[in-house]
Amino acid sequence: MYLLGTDIGTQGTKTVMVNEKGEFITDAFQEYEVITPRPSWAEQWPDVWLEAVVKTISECVEKSKVDPREIAGLAISGLYGGSGIPVDEEIKPLYPCLIWMDRRAREETQWVKDHVPQEKIFGITGNYVDSYYGFTKMMWIRNNEPEVWKKIYQFVTPKDYVVYHLTDVLATDYSSAGNIGGVFDIRKRTWSEEMCEILGIPKRMLPDKILKSSDIVGKLNAKFARETGLQEGTPVVSGGIDAPVAQLSAGVLSEGEHVAMAGTSMCWGTVHGGQYLTPLLVSFPYVVYDDKLIYTFGGSATSGGLARWFRDQFGKYEKEVEKNTGISAYTLLELQTQDIPPGSEGVVVLPYFMGERSPIWDPDARGTIFGLSLYHSRAHVYRAMLEAAAYSLRHNMEEGIKAGLKLDPECWIVGGVARSSFWVQIFADITGFDMKRLSKDVEAPFGDAFLAGLGTGVIDKPERIKEWVDFRPTIKVNQDNHHIYDQYYSIYRELYENTKATMKKLADI
């Protein structure tokens, strides 16, 4: 039997097909854009996700030459869709989805801080408040788009919107519900009526049905069976938020095991029984053992997004060479930085190009390039951007350790960034953790395929994921570089503290 896993990412959707042993068969990817109509705003209409899911599934089915009757099931994960898509009773979108990187709900965040004690919201939800969380974005729509608010039937996450179209069933999973924050009771694993009332978000606007990530939502309908090439009636499994599904793809089931999912953004986390909650990080149910395990993570807003921004703005030559030779523009940019020593000869970047999530939780934070002189080149700035993503990861790791999280000496890294051995070495040297990479760059879709297997009974228990994964040689920390980076990391931390008030003034203007 074969299994499909699809992940709806911020800037693209990827589908993979594997067999019941987790052996890779084929994959497909489709890229798209984020709409940024104003600084710190980020939104998307959901049809791009549905189109990308259908296209990548159909491409996998076609390329694999597998009989659709031998495909046991499909699971879908998705980016954290912030507010979710506000839809009417016909499940038609009323307004774009304010995705995770959108930071417009500043006033709503401040209102919660002024009117809801931290111990109240944290005690119920296991999280605090920031414009990252979906509930603040819902409040923004209520306060700024009252005509839209009147028509809203429900807020639907990106992957649940797609699952609805495939199955005609509307539901969500525990990880997606928990990541909304604010209105989800992390211990009771359900919506908090008390917090819904306090925050002014009617419970009726939240999904009625909350499932485990390995539960079957429904069966593939005839329309999308035709469009994808799958058999009508193929089971569609609930899936979850992309970060914990990527964590599962690396085989994480136990406390101490930790993974950095480094794509457009960075989500680094681990699992535990619920005893290490902290308001500085994000916590919600894990995607296996959903009723027992909590996934706690730190999430920086930009990681691979920094490299892509630099490539698009300053890498015109490299993009042209890539077009003509097939050599990645990122590889060409890296080659120019490899003779630059750790610390980029005094250039330090704050990676807050879309505000920042954990652990500083500052929507007014701004990207900063510090230490430039006439000596420095474009390559210095690019290397400093790669280092900035690793500084951010270290900052989140340190907050997790302060909260009591136990971390193994090896950190597993998945996502697009993990394709670059050069960049992964920087992550190791800055954090002080050796880095393990999967043998294939399959990330969250691989975890989705595993969830599809669990949901359909092709796989009997979560522990089988250990049999699915194998790794490349571990990238070890260069201790000499680590000692150099300790000094630069101290400057990185000081730089934000010394400029955050000025950043807020700039944001206010």
Order of alpha helices (4+ residues) and beta strands (2+ residues): beta-beta-beta-beta-alpha-beta-beta-beta-alpha-alpha-alpha-alpha-beta-alpha-beta-alpha-beta-beta-alpha-beta-beta-alpha-beta-alpha-beta-beta-beta-beta-alpha-alpha-alpha-beta-beta-alpha-beta-alpha-beta-alpha-alpha-alpha
